[in-house]
Amino acid sequence: MSNKSVGEFISKLREEKGLTEKELGEKLGITEKKYFRVGKKCFNA
């Protein structure tokens, strides 16, 4: 699975659960800013 596919998969699941990026970041133990940076890398790979 490519990085872009992983990023899209995570975004889809997050949206299905009704979570914001901030809420998912909190559940993962990372900041919203860090979540955004990781996601951006996935989509731009």
ABEGO torsion letter per residue (X at the ends): XBAAAAAAAAAAAAAAAGBBAAAAAAAAGBBAAAAAAAAAAAAAX
